[in-house]
């Protein structure tokens, strides 16, 4: 029997979908971060529904994940349109 390694566990816990939008490095990184966010929120809500986390704990964990995703978006410059008019050039 094959013993799963960490990569197998990560692939099982955090599966990734194909990316179909404009291919730019920052878009790919943000997409990966977004998929991880989605998976983790799913686990947190399941734990809360099952009584393993209180609603407050679940909310705090999701809020932390949201702030991390928001920070990632800002750092990667997602949604920022760069043109000569927006910078007064």
PyMOL Python script that loads the backbone (N, CA, C, O; Angstrom):
from pymol import cmd

cmd.read_pdbstr("""\
ATOM      1  N   UNK A   1       0.838  -1.174   0.000  1.00  0.00           N
ATOM      2  CA  UNK A   1       0.000   0.000   0.000  1.00  0.00           C
ATOM      3  C   UNK A   1       0.890   1.246   0.000  1.00  0.00           C
ATOM      4  O   UNK A   1       1.853   1.330   0.761  1.00  0.00           O
ATOM      5  N   UNK A   2       0.563   2.191  -0.843  1.00  0.00           N
ATOM      6  CA  UNK A   2       1.335   3.419  -0.953  1.00  0.00           C
ATOM      7  C   UNK A   2       1.014   4.349   0.216  1.00  0.00           C
ATOM      8  O   UNK A   2      -0.151   4.564   0.552  1.00  0.00           O
ATOM      9  N   UNK A   3       2.057   4.892   0.823  1.00  0.00           N
ATOM     10  CA  UNK A   3       1.879   5.858   1.903  1.00  0.00           C
ATOM     11  C   UNK A   3       1.825   7.249   1.280  1.00  0.00           C
ATOM     12  O   UNK A   3       2.750   7.645   0.571  1.00  0.00           O
ATOM     13  N   UNK A   4       0.746   7.996   1.540  1.00  0.00           N
ATOM     14  CA  UNK A   4       0.621   9.324   0.920  1.00  0.00           C
ATOM     15  C   UNK A   4       1.656  10.300   1.484  1.00  0.00           C
ATOM     16  O   UNK A   4       1.943  10.306   2.681  1.00  0.00           O
ATOM     17  N   UNK A   5       2.196  11.108   0.604  1.00  0.00           N
ATOM     18  CA  UNK A   5       3.111  12.144   1.060  1.00  0.00           C
ATOM     19  C   UNK A   5       2.347  13.451   1.249  1.00  0.00           C
ATOM     20  O   UNK A   5       1.137  13.497   1.028  1.00  0.00           O
ATOM     21  N   UNK A   6       3.039  14.511   1.654  1.00  0.00           N
ATOM     22  CA  UNK A   6       2.384  15.785   1.927  1.00  0.00           C
ATOM     23  C   UNK A   6       1.714  16.352   0.677  1.00  0.00           C
ATOM     24  O   UNK A   6       0.628  16.925   0.770  1.00  0.00           O
ATOM     25  N   UNK A   7       2.339  16.202  -0.486  1.00  0.00           N
ATOM     26  CA  UNK A   7       1.753  16.718  -1.724  1.00  0.00           C
ATOM     27  C   UNK A   7       0.425  16.022  -2.025  1.00  0.00           C
ATOM     28  O   UNK A   7      -0.535  16.670  -2.440  1.00  0.00           O
ATOM     29  N   UNK A   8       0.369  14.693  -1.815  1.00  0.00           N
ATOM     30  CA  UNK A   8      -0.887  13.972  -2.017  1.00  0.00           C
ATOM     31  C   UNK A   8      -1.979  14.491  -1.075  1.00  0.00           C
ATOM     32  O   UNK A   8      -3.131  14.662  -1.475  1.00  0.00           O
ATOM     33  N   UNK A   9      -1.596  14.736   0.179  1.00  0.00           N
ATOM     34  CA  UNK A   9      -2.566  15.255   1.146  1.00  0.00           C
ATOM     35  C   UNK A   9      -3.048  16.637   0.729  1.00  0.00           C
ATOM     36  O   UNK A   9      -4.246  16.919   0.767  1.00  0.00           O
ATOM     37  N   UNK A  10      -2.112  17.502   0.328  1.00  0.00           N
ATOM     38  CA  UNK A  10      -2.492  18.848  -0.095  1.00  0.00           C
ATOM     39  C   UNK A  10      -3.397  18.814  -1.316  1.00  0.00           C
ATOM     40  O   UNK A  10      -4.370  19.565  -1.389  1.00  0.00           O
ATOM     41  N   UNK A  11      -3.088  17.952  -2.271  1.00  0.00           N
ATOM     42  CA  UNK A  11      -3.925  17.840  -3.467  1.00  0.00           C
ATOM     43  C   UNK A  11      -5.327  17.353  -3.122  1.00  0.00           C
ATOM     44  O   UNK A  11      -6.305  17.756  -3.751  1.00  0.00           O
ATOM     45  N   UNK A  12      -5.416  16.485  -2.122  1.00  0.00           N
ATOM     46  CA  UNK A  12      -6.721  15.991  -1.699  1.00  0.00           C
ATOM     47  C   UNK A  12      -7.503  17.078  -0.955  1.00  0.00           C
ATOM     48  O   UNK A  12      -8.681  17.307  -1.227  1.00  0.00           O
ATOM     49  N   UNK A  13      -6.831  17.740  -0.017  1.00  0.00           N
ATOM     50  CA  UNK A  13      -7.512  18.755   0.794  1.00  0.00           C
ATOM     51  C   UNK A  13      -7.779  20.041   0.037  1.00  0.00           C
ATOM     52  O   UNK A  13      -8.787  20.706   0.280  1.00  0.00           O
ATOM     53  N   UNK A  14      -6.883  20.401  -0.883  1.00  0.00           N
ATOM     54  CA  UNK A  14      -7.002  21.661  -1.608  1.00  0.00           C
ATOM     55  C   UNK A  14      -6.881  21.433  -3.110  1.00  0.00           C
ATOM     56  O   UNK A  14      -5.890  21.838  -3.718  1.00  0.00           O
ATOM     57  N   UNK A  15      -7.873  20.792  -3.710  1.00  0.00           N
ATOM     58  CA  UNK A  15      -7.798  20.559  -5.162  1.00  0.00           C
ATOM     59  C   UNK A  15      -7.861  21.871  -5.918  1.00  0.00           C
ATOM     60  O   UNK A  15      -8.476  22.834  -5.460  1.00  0.00           O
ATOM     61  N   UNK A  16      -7.231  21.905  -7.064  1.00  0.00           N
ATOM     62  CA  UNK A  16      -7.213  23.118  -7.885  1.00  0.00           C
ATOM     63  C   UNK A  16      -7.891  22.844  -9.206  1.00  0.00           C
ATOM     64  O   UNK A  16      -7.767  21.763  -9.781  1.00  0.00           O
ATOM     65  N   UNK A  17      -8.613  23.848  -9.675  1.00  0.00           N
ATOM     66  CA  UNK A  17      -9.293  23.764 -10.965  1.00  0.00           C
ATOM     67  C   UNK A  17      -8.423  24.409 -12.033  1.00  0.00           C
ATOM     68  O   UNK A  17      -7.469  25.127 -11.732  1.00  0.00           O
ATOM     69  N   UNK A  18      -8.767  24.141 -13.275  1.00  0.00           N
ATOM     70  CA  UNK A  18      -8.063  24.770 -14.394  1.00  0.00           C
ATOM     71  C   UNK A  18      -8.376  26.258 -14.413  1.00  0.00           C
ATOM     72  O   UNK A  18      -9.410  26.693 -13.905  1.00  0.00           O
ATOM     73  N   UNK A  19      -7.477  27.029 -15.002  1.00  0.00           N
ATOM     74  CA  UNK A  19      -7.619  28.482 -15.081  1.00  0.00           C
ATOM     75  C   UNK A  19      -7.888  28.859 -16.524  1.00  0.00           C
ATOM     76  O   UNK A  19      -7.135  28.467 -17.415  1.00  0.00           O
ATOM     77  N   UNK A  20      -8.955  29.618 -16.770  1.00  0.00           N
ATOM     78  CA  UNK A  20      -9.366  29.937 -18.135  1.00  0.00           C
ATOM     79  C   UNK A  20      -9.317  31.428 -18.478  1.00  0.00           C
ATOM     80  O   UNK A  20      -9.629  31.799 -19.609  1.00  0.00           O
ATOM     81  N   UNK A  21      -8.941  32.277 -17.545  1.00  0.00           N
ATOM     82  CA  UNK A  21      -8.938  33.714 -17.791  1.00  0.00           C
ATOM     83  C   UNK A  21      -7.602  34.148 -18.392  1.00  0.00           C
ATOM     84  O   UNK A  21      -6.796  33.316 -18.810  1.00  0.00           O
ATOM     85  N   UNK A  22      -7.381  35.474 -18.429  1.00  0.00           N
ATOM     86  CA  UNK A  22      -6.152  36.013 -18.985  1.00  0.00           C
ATOM     87  C   UNK A  22      -4.956  35.505 -18.188  1.00  0.00           C
ATOM     88  O   UNK A  22      -4.897  35.664 -16.969  1.00  0.00           O
ATOM     89  N   UNK A  23      -4.005  34.894 -18.888  1.00  0.00           N
ATOM     90  CA  UNK A  23      -2.870  34.281 -18.212  1.00  0.00           C
ATOM     91  C   UNK A  23      -1.772  35.313 -17.993  1.00  0.00           C
ATOM     92  O   UNK A  23      -1.062  35.716 -18.914  1.00  0.00           O
ATOM     93  N   UNK A  24      -1.665  35.724 -16.734  1.00  0.00           N
ATOM     94  CA  UNK A  24      -0.592  36.580 -16.265  1.00  0.00           C
ATOM     95  C   UNK A  24      -0.151  35.978 -14.935  1.00  0.00           C
ATOM     96  O   UNK A  24      -0.983  35.424 -14.217  1.00  0.00           O
ATOM     97  N   UNK A  25       1.123  36.067 -14.588  1.00  0.00           N
ATOM     98  CA  UNK A  25       1.581  35.454 -13.335  1.00  0.00           C
ATOM     99  C   UNK A  25       0.762  35.864 -12.112  1.00  0.00           C
ATOM    100  O   UNK A  25       0.409  35.015 -11.292  1.00  0.00           O
ATOM    101  N   UNK A  26       0.454  37.166 -11.981  1.00  0.00           N
ATOM    102  CA  UNK A  26      -0.281  37.602 -10.797  1.00  0.00           C
ATOM    103  C   UNK A  26      -1.711  37.058 -10.788  1.00  0.00           C
ATOM    104  O   UNK A  26      -2.263  36.801  -9.718  1.00  0.00           O
ATOM    105  N   UNK A  27      -2.314  36.880 -11.963  1.00  0.00           N
ATOM    106  CA  UNK A  27      -3.660  36.298 -12.020  1.00  0.00           C
ATOM    107  C   UNK A  27      -3.634  34.833 -11.596  1.00  0.00           C
ATOM    108  O   UNK A  27      -4.535  34.370 -10.898  1.00  0.00           O
ATOM    109  N   UNK A  28      -2.611  34.113 -12.013  1.00  0.00           N
ATOM    110  CA  UNK A  28      -2.498  32.697 -11.639  1.00  0.00           C
ATOM    111  C   UNK A  28      -2.297  32.544 -10.136  1.00  0.00           C
ATOM    112  O   UNK A  28      -2.902  31.674  -9.509  1.00  0.00           O
ATOM    113  N   UNK A  29      -1.446  33.390  -9.562  1.00  0.00           N
ATOM    114  CA  UNK A  29      -1.204  33.328  -8.117  1.00  0.00           C
ATOM    115  C   UNK A  29      -2.483  33.671  -7.359  1.00  0.00           C
ATOM    116  O   UNK A  29      -2.840  32.986  -6.401  1.00  0.00           O
ATOM    117  N   UNK A  30      -3.174  34.732  -7.784  1.00  0.00           N
ATOM    118  CA  UNK A  30      -4.402  35.107  -7.091  1.00  0.00           C
ATOM    119  C   UNK A  30      -5.458  34.019  -7.222  1.00  0.00           C
ATOM    120  O   UNK A  30      -6.182  33.738  -6.267  1.00  0.00           O
ATOM    121  N   UNK A  31      -5.552  33.409  -8.393  1.00  0.00           N
ATOM    122  CA  UNK A  31      -6.514  32.328  -8.587  1.00  0.00           C
ATOM    123  C   UNK A  31      -6.232  31.173  -7.640  1.00  0.00           C
ATOM    124  O   UNK A  31      -7.157  30.603  -7.062  1.00  0.00           O
ATOM    125  N   UNK A  32      -4.965  30.826  -7.477  1.00  0.00           N
ATOM    126  CA  UNK A  32      -4.598  29.753  -6.538  1.00  0.00           C
ATOM    127  C   UNK A  32      -4.983  30.151  -5.114  1.00  0.00           C
ATOM    128  O   UNK A  32      -5.527  29.338  -4.367  1.00  0.00           O
ATOM    129  N   UNK A  33      -4.703  31.395  -4.739  1.00  0.00           N
ATOM    130  CA  UNK A  33      -5.071  31.879  -3.401  1.00  0.00           C
ATOM    131  C   UNK A  33      -6.589  31.858  -3.203  1.00  0.00           C
ATOM    132  O   UNK A  33      -7.076  31.505  -2.129  1.00  0.00           O
ATOM    133  N   UNK A  34      -7.323  32.234  -4.237  1.00  0.00           N
ATOM    134  CA  UNK A  34      -8.783  32.240  -4.165  1.00  0.00           C
ATOM    135  C   UNK A  34      -9.343  30.826  -3.995  1.00  0.00           C
ATOM    136  O   UNK A  34     -10.283  30.614  -3.229  1.00  0.00           O
ATOM    137  N   UNK A  35      -8.765  29.869  -4.705  1.00  0.00           N
ATOM    138  CA  UNK A  35      -9.224  28.490  -4.566  1.00  0.00           C
ATOM    139  C   UNK A  35      -8.933  27.942  -3.170  1.00  0.00           C
ATOM    140  O   UNK A  35      -9.754  27.223  -2.601  1.00  0.00           O
ATOM    141  N   UNK A  36      -7.769  28.279  -2.618  1.00  0.00           N
ATOM    142  CA  UNK A  36      -7.432  27.843  -1.259  1.00  0.00           C
ATOM    143  C   UNK A  36      -8.399  28.480  -0.258  1.00  0.00           C
ATOM    144  O   UNK A  36      -8.872  27.811   0.661  1.00  0.00           O
ATOM    145  N   UNK A  37      -8.689  29.763  -0.434  1.00  0.00           N
ATOM    146  CA  UNK A  37      -9.648  30.460   0.422  1.00  0.00           C
ATOM    147  C   UNK A  37     -10.994  29.731   0.397  1.00  0.00           C
ATOM    148  O   UNK A  37     -11.589  29.467   1.441  1.00  0.00           O
ATOM    149  N   UNK A  38     -11.453  29.418  -0.792  1.00  0.00           N
ATOM    150  CA  UNK A  38     -12.743  28.759  -0.959  1.00  0.00           C
ATOM    151  C   UNK A  38     -12.781  27.406  -0.244  1.00  0.00           C
ATOM    152  O   UNK A  38     -13.749  27.087   0.446  1.00  0.00           O
ATOM    153  N   UNK A  39     -11.725  26.620  -0.417  1.00  0.00           N
ATOM    154  CA  UNK A  39     -11.670  25.312   0.229  1.00  0.00           C
ATOM    155  C   UNK A  39     -11.676  25.439   1.748  1.00  0.00           C
ATOM    156  O   UNK A  39     -12.393  24.714   2.438  1.00  0.00           O
ATOM    157  N   UNK A  40     -10.875  26.364   2.262  1.00  0.00           N
ATOM    158  CA  UNK A  40     -10.797  26.532   3.718  1.00  0.00           C
ATOM    159  C   UNK A  40     -12.121  27.019   4.296  1.00  0.00           C
ATOM    160  O   UNK A  40     -12.530  26.571   5.367  1.00  0.00           O
ATOM    161  N   UNK A  41     -12.790  27.928   3.602  1.00  0.00           N
ATOM    162  CA  UNK A  41     -14.100  28.404   4.065  1.00  0.00           C
ATOM    163  C   UNK A  41     -15.084  27.233   4.105  1.00  0.00           C
ATOM    164  O   UNK A  41     -15.894  27.128   5.026  1.00  0.00           O
ATOM    165  N   UNK A  42     -15.009  26.368   3.115  1.00  0.00           N
ATOM    166  CA  UNK A  42     -15.870  25.180   3.106  1.00  0.00           C
ATOM    167  C   UNK A  42     -15.635  24.290   4.315  1.00  0.00           C
ATOM    168  O   UNK A  42     -16.585  23.798   4.924  1.00  0.00           O
ATOM    169  N   UNK A  43     -14.367  24.082   4.662  1.00  0.00           N
ATOM    170  CA  UNK A  43     -14.049  23.260   5.841  1.00  0.00           C
ATOM    171  C   UNK A  43     -14.522  23.937   7.127  1.00  0.00           C
ATOM    172  O   UNK A  43     -15.075  23.280   8.010  1.00  0.00           O
ATOM    173  N   UNK A  44     -14.306  25.231   7.230  1.00  0.00           N
ATOM    174  CA  UNK A  44     -14.715  25.956   8.440  1.00  0.00           C
ATOM    175  C   UNK A  44     -16.232  25.900   8.605  1.00  0.00           C
ATOM    176  O   UNK A  44     -16.726  25.666   9.708  1.00  0.00           O
ATOM    177  N   UNK A  45     -16.969  26.110   7.523  1.00  0.00           N
ATOM    178  CA  UNK A  45     -18.430  26.071   7.637  1.00  0.00           C
ATOM    179  C   UNK A  45     -18.918  24.664   7.989  1.00  0.00           C
ATOM    180  O   UNK A  45     -19.888  24.503   8.729  1.00  0.00           O
ATOM    181  N   UNK A  46     -18.248  23.660   7.459  1.00  0.00           N
ATOM    182  CA  UNK A  46     -18.632  22.287   7.801  1.00  0.00           C
ATOM    183  C   UNK A  46     -18.368  22.010   9.281  1.00  0.00           C
ATOM    184  O   UNK A  46     -19.181  21.371   9.948  1.00  0.00           O
ATOM    185  N   UNK A  47     -17.235  22.490   9.793  1.00  0.00           N
ATOM    186  CA  UNK A  47     -16.932  22.296  11.215  1.00  0.00           C
ATOM    187  C   UNK A  47     -17.925  23.052  12.106  1.00  0.00           C
ATOM    188  O   UNK A  47     -18.320  22.554  13.160  1.00  0.00           O
ATOM    189  N   UNK A  48     -18.320  24.235  11.685  1.00  0.00           N
ATOM    190  CA  UNK A  48     -19.295  24.996  12.461  1.00  0.00           C
ATOM    191  C   UNK A  48     -20.655  24.309  12.430  1.00  0.00           C
ATOM    192  O   UNK A  48     -21.324  24.197  13.457  1.00  0.00           O
ATOM    193  N   UNK A  49     -21.060  23.852  11.252  1.00  0.00           N
ATOM    194  CA  UNK A  49     -22.338  23.152  11.118  1.00  0.00           C
ATOM    195  C   UNK A  49     -22.357  21.883  11.962  1.00  0.00           C
ATOM    196  O   UNK A  49     -23.385  21.525  12.537  1.00  0.00           O
ATOM    197  N   UNK A  50     -21.213  21.206  12.032  1.00  0.00           N
ATOM    198  CA  UNK A  50     -21.110  19.966  12.802  1.00  0.00           C
ATOM    199  C   UNK A  50     -20.894  20.179  14.289  1.00  0.00           C
ATOM    200  O   UNK A  50     -20.769  19.213  15.040  1.00  0.00           O
ATOM    201  N   UNK A  51     -20.847  21.431  14.723  1.00  0.00           N
ATOM    202  CA  UNK A  51     -20.705  21.710  16.147  1.00  0.00           C
ATOM    203  C   UNK A  51     -19.275  21.662  16.656  1.00  0.00           C
ATOM    204  O   UNK A  51     -19.062  21.712  17.867  1.00  0.00           O
ATOM    205  N   UNK A  52     -18.304  21.569  15.787  1.00  0.00           N
ATOM    206  CA  UNK A  52     -16.896  21.501  16.199  1.00  0.00           C
ATOM    207  C   UNK A  52     -16.290  22.891  16.395  1.00  0.00           C
ATOM    208  O   UNK A  52     -15.279  23.038  17.083  1.00  0.00           O
ATOM    209  N   UNK A  53     -16.903  23.902  15.797  1.00  0.00           N
ATOM    210  CA  UNK A  53     -16.492  25.300  15.973  1.00  0.00           C
ATOM    211  C   UNK A  53     -17.717  26.115  16.342  1.00  0.00           C
ATOM    212  O   UNK A  53     -18.818  25.861  15.855  1.00  0.00           O
ATOM    213  N   UNK A  54     -17.513  27.099  17.210  1.00  0.00           N
ATOM    214  CA  UNK A  54     -18.627  28.000  17.517  1.00  0.00           C
ATOM    215  C   UNK A  54     -18.801  28.958  16.337  1.00  0.00           C
ATOM    216  O   UNK A  54     -17.874  29.143  15.548  1.00  0.00           O
ATOM    217  N   UNK A  55     -19.978  29.565  16.214  1.00  0.00           N
ATOM    218  CA  UNK A  55     -20.170  30.545  15.142  1.00  0.00           C
ATOM    219  C   UNK A  55     -19.145  31.684  15.209  1.00  0.00           C
ATOM    220  O   UNK A  55     -18.678  32.170  14.179  1.00  0.00           O
ATOM    221  N   UNK A  56     -18.804  32.101  16.425  1.00  0.00           N
ATOM    222  CA  UNK A  56     -17.831  33.180  16.586  1.00  0.00           C
ATOM    223  C   UNK A  56     -16.446  32.758  16.096  1.00  0.00           C
ATOM    224  O   UNK A  56     -15.766  33.525  15.415  1.00  0.00           O
ATOM    225  N   UNK A  57     -16.029  31.533  16.444  1.00  0.00           N
ATOM    226  CA  UNK A  57     -14.730  31.024  15.983  1.00  0.00           C
ATOM    227  C   UNK A  57     -14.703  30.916  14.463  1.00  0.00           C
ATOM    228  O   UNK A  57     -13.722  31.292  13.821  1.00  0.00           O
ATOM    229  N   UNK A  58     -15.787  30.400  13.897  1.00  0.00           N
ATOM    230  CA  UNK A  58     -15.869  30.263  12.447  1.00  0.00           C
ATOM    231  C   UNK A  58     -15.785  31.629  11.778  1.00  0.00           C
ATOM    232  O   UNK A  58     -15.069  31.806  10.792  1.00  0.00           O
ATOM    233  N   UNK A  59     -16.518  32.585  12.318  1.00  0.00           N
ATOM    234  CA  UNK A  59     -16.501  33.939  11.758  1.00  0.00           C
ATOM    235  C   UNK A  59     -15.092  34.521  11.810  1.00  0.00           C
ATOM    236  O   UNK A  59     -14.619  35.081  10.821  1.00  0.00           O
ATOM    237  N   UNK A  60     -14.423  34.398  12.943  1.00  0.00           N
ATOM    238  CA  UNK A  60     -13.070  34.951  13.098  1.00  0.00           C
ATOM    239  C   UNK A  60     -12.091  34.298  12.122  1.00  0.00           C
ATOM    240  O   UNK A  60     -11.260  34.982  11.524  1.00  0.00           O
ATOM    241  N   UNK A  61     -12.187  32.993  11.961  1.00  0.00           N
ATOM    242  CA  UNK A  61     -11.289  32.300  11.037  1.00  0.00           C
ATOM    243  C   UNK A  61     -11.540  32.741   9.592  1.00  0.00           C
ATOM    244  O   UNK A  61     -10.599  32.955   8.828  1.00  0.00           O
ATOM    245  N   UNK A  62     -12.804  32.872   9.230  1.00  0.00           N
ATOM    246  CA  UNK A  62     -13.133  33.298   7.865  1.00  0.00           C
ATOM    247  C   UNK A  62     -12.721  34.754   7.659  1.00  0.00           C
ATOM    248  O   UNK A  62     -12.232  35.112   6.587  1.00  0.00           O
ATOM    249  N   UNK A  63     -12.911  35.579   8.658  1.00  0.00           N
ATOM    250  CA  UNK A  63     -12.487  36.979   8.564  1.00  0.00           C
ATOM    251  C   UNK A  63     -10.975  37.073   8.350  1.00  0.00           C
ATOM    252  O   UNK A  63     -10.516  37.877   7.539  1.00  0.00           O
ATOM    253  N   UNK A  64     -10.207  36.268   9.064  1.00  0.00           N
ATOM    254  CA  UNK A  64      -8.752  36.242   8.896  1.00  0.00           C
ATOM    255  C   UNK A  64      -8.381  35.801   7.485  1.00  0.00           C
ATOM    256  O   UNK A  64      -7.522  36.407   6.844  1.00  0.00           O
ATOM    257  N   UNK A  65      -9.031  34.746   7.006  1.00  0.00           N
ATOM    258  CA  UNK A  65      -8.765  34.280   5.639  1.00  0.00           C
ATOM    259  C   UNK A  65      -9.108  35.358   4.615  1.00  0.00           C
ATOM    260  O   UNK A  65      -8.383  35.543   3.637  1.00  0.00           O
ATOM    261  N   UNK A  66     -10.219  36.073   4.841  1.00  0.00           N
ATOM    262  CA  UNK A  66     -10.642  37.134   3.922  1.00  0.00           C
ATOM    263  C   UNK A  66      -9.594  38.248   3.887  1.00  0.00           C
ATOM    264  O   UNK A  66      -9.242  38.738   2.814  1.00  0.00           O
ATOM    265  N   UNK A  67      -9.100  38.647   5.056  1.00  0.00           N
ATOM    266  CA  UNK A  67      -8.090  39.694   5.107  1.00  0.00           C
ATOM    267  C   UNK A  67      -6.813  39.265   4.372  1.00  0.00           C
ATOM    268  O   UNK A  67      -6.181  40.077   3.696  1.00  0.00           O
ATOM    269  N   UNK A  68      -6.438  37.991   4.507  1.00  0.00           N
ATOM    270  CA  UNK A  68      -5.266  37.475   3.799  1.00  0.00           C
ATOM    271  C   UNK A  68      -5.489  37.518   2.288  1.00  0.00           C
ATOM    272  O   UNK A  68      -4.588  37.895   1.538  1.00  0.00           O
ATOM    273  N   UNK A  69      -6.682  37.134   1.839  1.00  0.00           N
ATOM    274  CA  UNK A  69      -6.997  37.154   0.412  1.00  0.00           C
ATOM    275  C   UNK A  69      -7.006  38.585  -0.114  1.00  0.00           C
ATOM    276  O   UNK A  69      -6.485  38.863  -1.194  1.00  0.00           O
ATOM    277  N   UNK A  70      -7.598  39.483   0.656  1.00  0.00           N
ATOM    278  CA  UNK A  70      -7.655  40.889   0.282  1.00  0.00           C
ATOM    279  C   UNK A  70      -6.239  41.475   0.165  1.00  0.00           C
ATOM    280  O   UNK A  70      -5.943  42.216  -0.773  1.00  0.00           O
ATOM    281  N   UNK A  71      -5.383  41.139   1.114  1.00  0.00           N
ATOM    282  CA  UNK A  71      -3.997  41.595   1.087  1.00  0.00           C
ATOM    283  C   UNK A  71      -3.267  41.042  -0.131  1.00  0.00           C
ATOM    284  O   UNK A  71      -2.493  41.752  -0.774  1.00  0.00           O
ATOM    285  N   UNK A  72      -3.514  39.788  -0.443  1.00  0.00           N
ATOM    286  CA  UNK A  72      -2.916  39.154  -1.616  1.00  0.00           C
ATOM    287  C   UNK A  72      -3.329  39.883  -2.887  1.00  0.00           C
ATOM    288  O   UNK A  72      -2.501  40.137  -3.762  1.00  0.00           O
ATOM    289  N   UNK A  73      -4.602  40.217  -2.985  1.00  0.00           N
ATOM    290  CA  UNK A  73      -5.119  40.934  -4.159  1.00  0.00           C
ATOM    291  C   UNK A  73      -4.417  42.276  -4.315  1.00  0.00           C
ATOM    292  O   UNK A  73      -4.015  42.655  -5.414  1.00  0.00           O
ATOM    293  N   UNK A  74      -4.278  42.981  -3.214  1.00  0.00           N
ATOM    294  CA  UNK A  74      -3.630  44.296  -3.247  1.00  0.00           C
ATOM    295  C   UNK A  74      -2.153  44.163  -3.627  1.00  0.00           C
ATOM    296  O   UNK A  74      -1.665  44.906  -4.479  1.00  0.00           O
ATOM    297  N   UNK A  75      -1.444  43.228  -3.004  1.00  0.00           N
ATOM    298  CA  UNK A  75      -0.020  43.033  -3.278  1.00  0.00           C
ATOM    299  C   UNK A  75       0.237  42.632  -4.729  1.00  0.00           C
ATOM    300  O   UNK A  75       1.248  43.018  -5.315  1.00  0.00           O
ATOM    301  N   UNK A  76      -0.673  41.863  -5.301  1.00  0.00           N
ATOM    302  CA  UNK A  76      -0.509  41.403  -6.681  1.00  0.00           C
ATOM    303  C   UNK A  76      -0.989  42.437  -7.698  1.00  0.00           C
ATOM    304  O   UNK A  76      -0.750  42.284  -8.896  1.00  0.00           O
ATOM    305  N   UNK A  77      -1.657  43.477  -7.232  1.00  0.00           N
ATOM    306  CA  UNK A  77      -2.146  44.516  -8.133  1.00  0.00           C
ATOM    307  C   UNK A  77      -3.322  44.082  -8.973  1.00  0.00           C
ATOM    308  O   UNK A  77      -3.517  44.590 -10.077  1.00  0.00           O
ATOM    309  N   UNK A  78      -4.107  43.156  -8.471  1.00  0.00           N
ATOM    310  CA  UNK A  78      -5.279  42.671  -9.192  1.00  0.00           C
ATOM    311  C   UNK A  78      -6.362  43.750  -9.158  1.00  0.00           C
ATOM    312  O   UNK A  78      -6.686  44.282  -8.096  1.00  0.00           O
ATOM    313  N   UNK A  79      -6.919  44.069 -10.335  1.00  0.00           N
ATOM    314  CA  UNK A  79      -7.993  45.043 -10.418  1.00  0.00           C
ATOM    315  C   UNK A  79      -7.517  46.476 -10.547  1.00  0.00           C
ATOM    316  O   UNK A  79      -8.329  47.398 -10.626  1.00  0.00           O
ATOM    317  N   UNK A  80      -6.214  46.670 -10.568  1.00  0.00           N
ATOM    318  CA  UNK A  80      -5.669  48.019 -10.726  1.00  0.00           C
ATOM    319  C   UNK A  80      -5.387  48.244 -12.202  1.00  0.00           C
ATOM    320  O   UNK A  80      -4.557  47.564 -12.805  1.00  0.00           O
ATOM    321  N   UNK A  81      -6.085  49.198 -12.762  1.00  0.00           N
ATOM    322  CA  UNK A  81      -5.878  49.518 -14.176  1.00  0.00           C
ATOM    323  C   UNK A  81      -4.786  50.566 -14.295  1.00  0.00           C
ATOM    324  O   UNK A  81      -4.891  51.658 -13.736  1.00  0.00           O
ATOM    325  N   UNK A  82      -3.756  50.229 -15.016  1.00  0.00           N
ATOM    326  CA  UNK A  82      -2.668  51.176 -15.227  1.00  0.00           C
ATOM    327  C   UNK A  82      -2.806  51.778 -16.619  1.00  0.00           C
ATOM    328  O   UNK A  82      -2.681  51.081 -17.625  1.00  0.00           O
ATOM    329  N   UNK A  83      -3.063  53.061 -16.662  1.00  0.00           N
ATOM    330  CA  UNK A  83      -3.081  53.755 -17.942  1.00  0.00           C
ATOM    331  C   UNK A  83      -2.562  55.165 -17.747  1.00  0.00           C
ATOM    332  O   UNK A  83      -2.434  55.631 -16.615  1.00  0.00           O
ATOM    333  N   UNK A  84      -2.266  55.839 -18.826  1.00  0.00           N
ATOM    334  CA  UNK A  84      -1.650  57.149 -18.736  1.00  0.00           C
ATOM    335  C   UNK A  84      -2.567  58.193 -18.109  1.00  0.00           C
ATOM    336  O   UNK A  84      -2.077  59.190 -17.580  1.00  0.00           O
ATOM    337  N   UNK A  85      -3.879  57.994 -18.153  1.00  0.00           N
ATOM    338  CA  UNK A  85      -4.807  58.971 -17.600  1.00  0.00           C
ATOM    339  C   UNK A  85      -4.931  58.853 -16.083  1.00  0.00           C
ATOM    340  O   UNK A  85      -5.135  59.859 -15.403  1.00  0.00           O
ATOM    341  N   UNK A  86      -4.814  57.664 -15.553  1.00  0.00           N
ATOM    342  CA  UNK A  86      -4.990  57.480 -14.113  1.00  0.00           C
ATOM    343  C   UNK A  86      -3.782  57.974 -13.331  1.00  0.00           C
ATOM    344  O   UNK A  86      -3.885  58.188 -12.124  1.00  0.00           O
ATOM    345  N   UNK A  87      -2.633  58.161 -13.989  1.00  0.00           N
ATOM    346  CA  UNK A  87      -1.434  58.608 -13.293  1.00  0.00           C
ATOM    347  C   UNK A  87      -1.021  60.019 -13.698  1.00  0.00           C
ATOM    348  O   UNK A  87       0.046  60.488 -13.301  1.00  0.00           O
ATOM    349  N   UNK A  88      -1.842  60.691 -14.472  1.00  0.00           N
ATOM    350  CA  UNK A  88      -1.558  62.051 -14.852  1.00  0.00           C
ATOM    351  C   UNK A  88      -0.362  62.214 -15.789  1.00  0.00           C
ATOM    352  O   UNK A  88       0.245  63.283 -15.845  1.00  0.00           O
ATOM    353  N   UNK A  89      -0.032  61.169 -16.514  1.00  0.00           N
ATOM    354  CA  UNK A  89       1.100  61.251 -17.445  1.00  0.00           C
ATOM    355  C   UNK A  89       0.692  61.833 -18.774  1.00  0.00           C
ATOM    356  O   UNK A  89       1.526  61.971 -19.669  1.00  0.00           O
TER     357      UNK A  89
END
""", "prot")
cmd.dss("prot")
cmd.show_as("cartoon", "prot")
cmd.util.cbc("prot")
cmd.orient("prot")
